[in-house]
Every structure is written in structure tokens, then in C-alpha cells.
Amino acid sequence: MSLSAYQQLEQNFSRLSALSGASAILHWDSAAMMPDGGSAARAEQLATLDVLSHELLTQPQTEDLLAAAESDSRALTSWQQANLREMRNKWRHATAVDADLVEAYSRATSASEMQWREARAQNDFASLVPKMTDVIHLTQTMAAAKSEAFGVTPYDALLDQYEPGCVSATIDGLFQDLEEFLPGFLPQVLERQAATADIPMPAGPFDIDVQKKLGQEFMTALGFDFNHGRLDTSHHPFTGGIPDDVRLTTRYDSDDFTQSLMGTLHETGHALYEQGLPSDWRSQPVGLARGMVLHESQSLLVEMQLSRSPEFLSYAVPKIRDAFKGDGPAWDMDNLKRLYLKVAPGMIRVDADEVTYPLHVMLRYRLEKALLSGDLPVGDLPAAWNSEMQSLLGITPPTDALGCLQDIHWPSGAIGYFPTYTLGALAAAQLYQAANDQISELPQDIEAGQFGGLLSWLRTHVHEQGSSKSTDEILALATAAPLGTDAFKAHLKARYLP
Amino acid sequence: MSLSAYQQLEQNFSRLSALSGASAILHWDSAAMMPDGGSAARAEQLATLDVLSHELLTQPQTEDLLAAAESDSRALTSWQQANLREMRNKWRHATAVDADLVEAYSRATSASEMQWREARAQNDFASLVPKMTDVIHLTQTMAAAKSEAFGVTPYDALLDQYEPGCVSATIDGLFQDLEEFLPGFLPQVLERQAATADIPMPAGPFDIDVQKKLGQEFMTALGFDFNHGRLDTSHHPFTGGIPDDVRLTTRYDSDDFTQSLMGTLHETGHALYEQGLPSDWRSQPVGLARGMVLHESQSLLVEMQLSRSPEFLSYAVPKIRDAFKGDGPAWDMDNLKRLYLKVAPGMIRVDADEVTYPLHVMLRYRLEKALLSGDLPVGDLPAAWNSEMQSLLGITPPTDALGCLQDIHWPSGAIGYFPTYTLGALAAAQLYQAANDQISELPQDIEAGQFGGLLSWLRTHVHEQGSSKSTDEILALATAAPLGTDAFKAHLKARYLP
């Protein structure tokens, strides 16, 4: 029996899924396991996988198969139709750029990422400039090709890679809303917090093994399946791997357990999304996470909405105290609650509180548009960074390691990614509000360490949707509203200015 | 400027090298890192990489390029000519089997390997039979195809995959020599050792972290470069990865540090070979290790010839004693020397002493020929195993976990591999004898913990030769003799019946 066009496409995309899965594990290995001396060979491996994937996706027959399957799409189920739409979108991105560019881009980003690790450790931005400049140039070339092919701006063409369908006009609207709100709100919060007593910090050192065990305990309680994933250490925490084998990383500070623990919970939100993707569609585009906005909504829902709620802290603080044998006023429940809700402008985005975090993102949004347009040469980035930090957050990084070297995104070619963090924060607030409305006695469950109801709600409304619908459709079905700032602002007011 | 046929081949083989490197890291990950739930997806990834490699290697143009390059080979350097010969051999192996078989074989071996881990842990051979039977059937099909294509026996066709050019007639001759020697020699050694006092064992538990640190210390002293490799843990110790990023694994027993330490030293011998392969040829076939005989010669040279020598133990024992804070008669230098030279028939091949080890290999050589010919159905393996163990070593495994389930080779499809262990032992003895003849004051260097002279000799005579010559040529140049049993027998007599 001969296969239909659609079935042939499924076979090809299944092979592509295996290649991208191999790549994902190798990327994780590069960050969590690989000795430095392996980096050149690894770059070759990843570039070869990228090029082969690109060749497979852009082979002439794919276009014919897509057209044939689309002309007969009434015969398909709704999930198959959605899968076909996702295939078309992947094909559209792949055919917009040629194989040489894909290969050069893969090599350049690998080299630049490795250099970034070194540059950050040595606080030496100058050493990163040549390799990062290569990456930015190649990103510009890629954005120009996609802009031409899709008829959108170069920036929107890149944005579409991370959040399909999203355009800067939407971001501009939402960010303007926040810019009208935050500058007035932040000083009130700071004033309110300044009026109370200083927050004593629990004193370390905090054993790394104990920190890791505690992280694993919370991961397990939240529903992370260690038969389908691991927890390791890397410079820059991330969630990688594949849905059947999620590789989550964090970093530890023996003087401060608080950041690492919340970092682990953040990544756990990402990991639960991956592990909850529709199991029948694991090797197909429709089975992938919808986009970075929903992905970040899941991490922030766990880290910010859930894990800093009074009911979660009532559950978690006794466990934290036991793990570190904490004793004294610094370990009081009320003190730890205030510690986890402390708002303060700081240098590091991933350590930022939820009030100041959007300002970190706005800075990056402005600068990455300037990097892409060419208005901002890479060499001028430190000065531009420091000036924006001063204007948005009122502070200036003492070193580039605490400034423009802190993130791996740009050195690895990810432009158009940062805004999804804040859109994700908005979506998280909206989803958590809806979950609270729809799940009876959720706060009591959380206080009792019972997270099954919340996970089940997220599975149904977000995870198991995969890419079968758009982000807006998924949000509208779950929360009865399009993505907006209302729930986020209401959440901040209720939590920080009650 | 258009590329010559040879240059085009180099480009294609460079891409193949990147794919096989990706595969090697993923194989290591499967054994050392991956959670069980990732195994099905991993099998798909590895199968896809195998199929793509096979497709790349067997694409019609390869045959034309090989012919064109060979017709113009006088224009090539001797290394390029050797590289071309190795390319031809890889192509010959690949074109003998079709892509469907390659894919089915990759899937079947992944599934069977995972099942083997479970079966061994549960001592449940029956649970492995169906999947291992699939693997044996596919191996038979592959051997038949290669036998037909090469005009050799099916067993020799498989053997050629691990040790190019080797034939069973050679093995039969060398093994017959050993069969005439060992049955008379072993009882004399056992009698001699029985006549002395019992060897008291150092008492544990031995902290795993301390064992690992000690292993790393010896690895470093021997010349292992941790900037190009790692040490981790797996069920079955092995050396994987790529020359620029060697992934070595071992396993630990908290009741007995001795086996793990020697296991680590064994793998270090393999790792030094990989790290020492010619750096200019990293991505080409001629840059690969020559074959499994020389590979095993390097591990056994380090583990058996070097690390159990009195001069090495004089260097190592004080460090071992310090690490474990050992005290009392069990930790005496003489006792530990006797411990490391203890000869005793045992169940486990990888833990065997060098006198009884060849008997383990002979057992496997006999049985794998019977598995391949079909004379021995997989289900009958436990009985056949136990009967051979009784006849060759005079002992019967109490469980299959200690018997036919101990090795990963057959469940993963490696038939024709085992004999190379003993040929490697012969080569190790021959090379170590030559090194001692050619390096002045080698024993004194070793006693002082100076291994640079030995490593440099091995680099020149073995490692840096890559696959530029045959195993026989490399051995003849280094030791002025073809592979034989004389040096091995002389070594055993000198060490065990002085």
C-alpha cells in the first residue's frame, strides 16, 4: 500500500524529530558535561546535524508533498491538519535561508557560545566581540532573507522563530501598558518595603548536595518524572533535551540557597510543560511546545505565581528549614516569605524579582532591535547596556560580567527571544488567575503540598494542546481573554501593595 | 577551483566523522546519563544517525569518487593513500548491507541493550531472549551479506569489522598455542600461590568519592588529558566518545576498591590511545584507531603489564594507602602486590587475572561461532555457557547474572569482537617487552611515577600511526616480530613462576 502525501510527510518529520532530539541532547551535553577541549568537534557535530536537517526539510519533494497533502486536507483529522500547518511553517522558515548560511550560523554560534563562557568568567567582553559580531552579521543575513520571504520586518521574522505569529506591534502595545504602570508602582513597593525592618539573610554555607536534594524533592512533588529527565549543573540554567528525556540544569551558590532553589522551580515549570506534551505526537511538529510565550508562562507560573505564594511557602519553608537545619530569626516563616517577595533593582535578569524583571526585558528588547538593524555595533554594547540600565533601573553594572555578558542569548544568535519572557509573565498571571477561579480550594491543596490538581489543569489547558492551536487560542480557551496586562497588574498589586 | 575526487571524499568522510562522533557521545550518554524513560527516543535518534551515515557513505557518487581517486593515487601522499584505502574498506562494509537492515539492526541493538541492563539487574535471562534473538538473526543476515560480498566466511566478515584483515585461521593458531600452554601452567601457579599464606583483604567500606579521586590521580599521572575527556560511572566500563573528548566510564564497589581501580587503569589505556591518535587526521578514516587488537593492547599494557608490575605498585601503593587511610597487615606493600597478582578462576571476565582471562575469551569464541551459525539457539545459551565454564575453568556460575548475562557484547550485536581481547593481550606483552628493551631505565621511571617516556614511546610506535598501516605492520615495526604468543608466555612465566 502506498503512503499518502501526508503520511510521507509524517515519516520525514519523524526523522527530523530524531535529528533535533540528538542535537538537543548534544547541546545539553555541551553546557553540562563536555570538557572545553571538546568544543571544536562538538561544533562540527552540531553543524552537520543542522545541515542534514535543513537538507531533509528543504528537499524538493517536501514542497510537492505539502501541496498534495493540503489539497486533500479534508481527509485529515483536526490534529493532522494542525500538524500539516506546523510542517508548512517549519518548511517556510527552512527554505527562506540556504544551506551554507545554516552551516555557517551553526558553526559561528557554537564558537561564540564557547567564547562567551570564557569571556563571562574572565569579565572580558572585548574577547567576545569578534565572534559575537560574526553571529550578529549572520543573524542579520538570516533575518533579511526571512523578512523578504515572509513580507514582514526582519525583527518580526526572527520573533516568529520563537513565538509563531507574534509581531512587534503587539509587544509594543503590551510593553507600553507596562511602562505606564511600573514606573509609578515600583517606587511605592520599594517605599513600603523600606518601611519595614531589614530582612536578615539565613547564613551559609549551604551544602550543594543538600541544595540539590531539596530541589529534587520539590521537583518530584510538583510532578517532574525522573524516569524521563535529570537535574544537572550548568553556568546558565536551562531546560533542554526532549519530552521523553528532559535535561534540566541549575547552578548553585553555597552562600545563598534562595536563588538556586527558585531557579530550579522555574526550570521545573518548563520541564513539566515538555513532559506533558501530547504523547501521541512526540515525533511531529504539532506535538512540540506552542512557543516561547507559553513556555515561559509555565516556568513563571511555577516560580513566581505558585512558589512565592503564601500557601506554597507555608508548605515549603519547614522543609527548607529542616534541610539546612536552619534556626533563629532569619529562618522564621515570615522572614523567609518577605525574603522571597523582596523587590530590589538588581543587575542580573535571571535573579530579578517579578516587578523589575520586565524592565530587564525592555532593555534587551530595545538593544537587540538596535543590534539587528546595525545601529548598535557589538563593540558599543557595554556602554549602551550600562546607559539603559541606569535609565530603566537606576543602577549601573560594576562589570560587564554583571552587565551585558550575563546572558547567553545574543552570543548564541537568539535575537527576538527576550520579549517572550515578559509576555510569558503576563500569560502566567492570566493562567494562574484562571486556575484559581476554576479549581476549588487550590490554596489549601498547595499548602498541603498537593499539586496534582494544578498540574492536571495545566496539562489539559496548556501542555496537552501542543501546537494544535495558536497561543492566543489556547489562552482564550483557558482564561476567556486574549493576552493582556490586567491579570499581571492585579497580581502585582495584590501581592506587593495589599 | 574544483575539488579533486580525493578532496571530495575527504569532505564527505569529514561529515561522516561528525555523525559518528555525535553517535558516540549519545551512546555514552545512554550508558552513563540517560534515565530509562529516554531509551525509546534514543534508539530512534541512533537509528536515524546510522541510516543517514549509511546513506551518505553508499550514495552512488562515492563509488565513482573512490575509483577516480584510486586511478590518480600517485599524486597523493602516503597518508592520503592510506586514507583512501581505509575509505574503500568502510565503503565496502557499508555497501554490503542495505539501509533497511542497518536501520533494523540499530533499533534492535538499542532495544536489546536496554533490556540487557534490566535482565542483568534482575538475573532474568529469559526476559532477554526475544530481543537478543532479534539481534542474532539480524547479525546473521548482516554476516551472510558481507560474507557474500567479501568472499570470506560469515564469522570472518564480522571479525573484519573490529580487526580489519584478521581471519579465524590466525586466531585458531594462536589460541591453540595458548591451549597447549595454559592448562599446564595454571595449576602450577595455583599450587605456588596456595603454598603461601592467605592474602588478607583490606577492609572497606571504601568511599566512592575517594575511589574516584584516586582513579583521576592515576589517570592524570599516566597522561590522560581531562581537558579532552571525562571519567563517569556506568554498569559496564567502557571508553567512548571521540579523540578530542574521550568519555571513560568505570564502576565502583564500596566493599572492594581493587577491581574498580584496575578497571579505570584499563580504560585509561584505551583512552590514551584515542587521545594520541594523529591530530591532523581527526576527521578521516586513517586517523582512527587501527583496530580492536591494538586498542586492547593499549588497555592491557597499562592494566596488566604496567600497573601490576612491582615498580608501578611501589609507586602506587603508598598513594592507595594514604587515600583510604589504610593501616595494618592487609595494607603491607607485599600483601597488596600479592593481591594484585592473585590468580584464581572466577566468573567475571572483566575481573579476571591475566592467566585465566584467555580461557574466558576462548569460551566466548566457541559460543559466538555457534550462535552465528545457528547451532546454538539464544534460549540454550545459559546451559552451553555453564558447561563451557566448567570445562575450561572448572567452575559453574551460580546465576546467569554471573554467567552469560555479564557482557553487553552479544545483546548489542557484537559478534567477532571477543577474540581481540586475547590477541590484544599478546600484543600488549610484545609491545611492553619492546618498550623495556628500547627505553633505558624504564622500571626506575615507573617507580618514580614518571610515565612520560613510556607514553612517548607508545605515541610514536602505536597511537600516532592511526590506521596508516596494518596491525601486523605496526607491531613488526615496533617489536621486530609478527603477533605471537612468545612474549606473553615469557611474561606469565617471569611474573607468576619466577
HADDOCK unambig.tbl for C-alpha pairs under 7 A between the chains (distance, minus, plus):
assign (segid A and resid 15 and name CA) (segid B and resid 48 and name CA) 6.47 0.50 0.50
assign (segid A and resid 18 and name CA) (segid B and resid 44 and name CA) 6.03 0.50 0.50
assign (segid A and resid 18 and name CA) (segid B and resid 45 and name CA) 4.57 0.50 0.50
assign (segid A and resid 18 and name CA) (segid B and resid 48 and name CA) 6.58 0.50 0.50
assign (segid A and resid 19 and name CA) (segid B and resid 45 and name CA) 6.23 0.50 0.50
assign (segid A and resid 21 and name CA) (segid B and resid 45 and name CA) 6.83 0.50 0.50
assign (segid A and resid 22 and name CA) (segid B and resid 45 and name CA) 5.82 0.50 0.50
assign (segid A and resid 35 and name CA) (segid B and resid 227 and name CA) 5.33 0.50 0.50
assign (segid A and resid 35 and name CA) (segid B and resid 228 and name CA) 5.88 0.50 0.50
assign (segid A and resid 35 and name CA) (segid B and resid 229 and name CA) 6.14 0.50 0.50
assign (segid A and resid 36 and name CA) (segid B and resid 227 and name CA) 5.89 0.50 0.50
assign (segid A and resid 37 and name CA) (segid B and resid 227 and name CA) 5.07 0.50 0.50
assign (segid A and resid 37 and name CA) (segid B and resid 228 and name CA) 4.80 0.50 0.50
assign (segid A and resid 37 and name CA) (segid B and resid 244 and name CA) 6.44 0.50 0.50
assign (segid A and resid 37 and name CA) (segid B and resid 245 and name CA) 6.78 0.50 0.50
assign (segid A and resid 38 and name CA) (segid B and resid 228 and name CA) 5.90 0.50 0.50
assign (segid A and resid 38 and name CA) (segid B and resid 244 and name CA) 5.35 0.50 0.50
assign (segid A and resid 38 and name CA) (segid B and resid 245 and name CA) 4.89 0.50 0.50
assign (segid A and resid 41 and name CA) (segid B and resid 244 and name CA) 6.98 0.50 0.50
assign (segid A and resid 44 and name CA) (segid B and resid 18 and name CA) 6.04 0.50 0.50
assign (segid A and resid 45 and name CA) (segid B and resid 18 and name CA) 4.58 0.50 0.50
assign (segid A and resid 45 and name CA) (segid B and resid 19 and name CA) 6.24 0.50 0.50
assign (segid A and resid 45 and name CA) (segid B and resid 21 and name CA) 6.84 0.50 0.50
assign (segid A and resid 45 and name CA) (segid B and resid 22 and name CA) 5.81 0.50 0.50
assign (segid A and resid 48 and name CA) (segid B and resid 15 and name CA) 6.48 0.50 0.50
assign (segid A and resid 48 and name CA) (segid B and resid 18 and name CA) 6.58 0.50 0.50
assign (segid A and resid 227 and name CA) (segid B and resid 35 and name CA) 5.34 0.50 0.50
assign (segid A and resid 227 and name CA) (segid B and resid 36 and name CA) 5.89 0.50 0.50
assign (segid A and resid 227 and name CA) (segid B and resid 37 and name CA) 5.06 0.50 0.50
assign (segid A and resid 228 and name CA) (segid B and resid 35 and name CA) 5.90 0.50 0.50
assign (segid A and resid 228 and name CA) (segid B and resid 37 and name CA) 4.78 0.50 0.50
assign (segid A and resid 228 and name CA) (segid B and resid 38 and name CA) 5.89 0.50 0.50
assign (segid A and resid 229 and name CA) (segid B and resid 35 and name CA) 6.16 0.50 0.50
assign (segid A and resid 244 and name CA) (segid B and resid 37 and name CA) 6.42 0.50 0.50
assign (segid A and resid 244 and name CA) (segid B and resid 38 and name CA) 5.36 0.50 0.50
assign (segid A and resid 244 and name CA) (segid B and resid 41 and name CA) 6.97 0.50 0.50
assign (segid A and resid 245 and name CA) (segid B and resid 37 and name CA) 6.77 0.50 0.50
assign (segid A and resid 245 and name CA) (segid B and resid 38 and name CA) 4.90 0.50 0.50
